[in-house]
């Protein structure tokens, strides 16, 4: 998620305020990668699609649709 989020950044994530919308930054559990931070770019009633902020990087994470229930939390602050 560089340049907006980098290794060693600390973030506050909430699971209680999940009124998700496009452009929200969320934490998702990805097998073999662990929890990743990504930005929502598409939403419908029950699913989301995500992307990163680094347009030069392509990830298989971007090609999937995720159920909203899979979201660990919404990033509300970065240190």
C-alpha positions as CSV (number, residue, x, y, z in Angstrom):
1,X,0.0,0.0,0.0
2,X,3.0,2.3,-0.4
3,X,3.2,5.2,-0.6
4,X,0.3,5.8,1.8
5,X,1.1,2.8,4.1
6,X,4.6,1.4,4.7
7,X,6.3,-1.4,6.7
8,X,6.5,-0.4,10.3
9,X,3.5,2.0,10.2
10,X,1.1,1.5,13.1
11,X,-2.6,1.6,12.4
12,X,-5.7,1.6,14.5
13,X,-8.3,-0.8,13.2
14,X,-11.9,-1.1,14.3
15,X,-14.4,-3.9,13.7
16,X,-17.2,-2.0,15.3
17,X,-17.6,0.7,12.7
18,X,-17.9,-1.3,9.6
19,X,-20.1,1.0,7.5
20,X,-17.9,0.2,4.6
21,X,-17.7,2.3,1.5
22,X,-15.5,2.7,-1.6
23,X,-12.1,4.1,-0.8
24,X,-12.1,2.7,2.8
25,X,-8.9,1.0,3.8
26,X,-9.6,-2.5,5.4
27,X,-7.7,-5.4,6.8
28,X,-8.3,-8.7,5.1
29,X,-7.0,-12.2,6.0
30,X,-5.2,-13.7,3.0
31,X,-4.0,-17.3,3.1
32,X,-0.2,-17.6,2.9
33,X,0.2,-13.8,3.4
34,X,-1.6,-13.1,6.7
35,X,-3.5,-9.9,7.3
36,X,-3.1,-7.3,4.5
37,X,-4.2,-3.7,4.2
38,X,-6.0,-2.9,1.0
39,X,-8.4,-0.2,-0.3
40,X,-12.0,-1.0,-1.4
41,X,-12.6,0.0,-5.0
42,X,-15.9,-1.8,-5.7
43,X,-18.8,-2.8,-3.4
44,X,-22.2,-4.4,-3.8
45,X,-24.6,-5.7,-1.1
46,X,-22.4,-8.6,0.2
47,X,-19.0,-8.4,-1.5
48,X,-16.0,-6.1,-2.1
49,X,-13.1,-5.9,-4.4
50,X,-9.8,-4.3,-3.3
51,X,-6.7,-2.8,-4.7
52,X,-3.4,-1.3,-3.4
53,X,-2.3,2.3,-3.6
54,X,0.9,1.4,-5.5
55,X,-0.2,1.3,-9.1
56,X,3.1,-0.3,-10.2
57,X,2.4,-3.4,-8.2
58,X,0.0,-6.1,-9.2
59,X,-1.2,-8.8,-6.8
60,X,-3.4,-11.8,-7.0
61,X,-5.3,-10.3,-4.1
62,X,-6.7,-7.8,-6.5
63,X,-8.3,-10.4,-8.8
64,X,-10.7,-11.8,-6.1
65,X,-14.0,-10.8,-4.7
66,X,-14.3,-10.9,-0.9
67,X,-17.3,-11.3,1.2
68,X,-17.8,-8.3,3.5
69,X,-17.8,-10.8,6.5
70,X,-14.1,-11.6,5.7
71,X,-13.1,-8.0,6.6
72,X,-11.1,-8.1,9.9
73,X,-11.6,-4.4,10.4
74,X,-11.5,-0.9,9.0
75,X,-8.4,1.3,9.3
76,X,-9.3,4.5,11.1
77,X,-5.9,6.0,11.9
78,X,-2.3,5.6,10.9
79,X,0.8,6.7,13.0
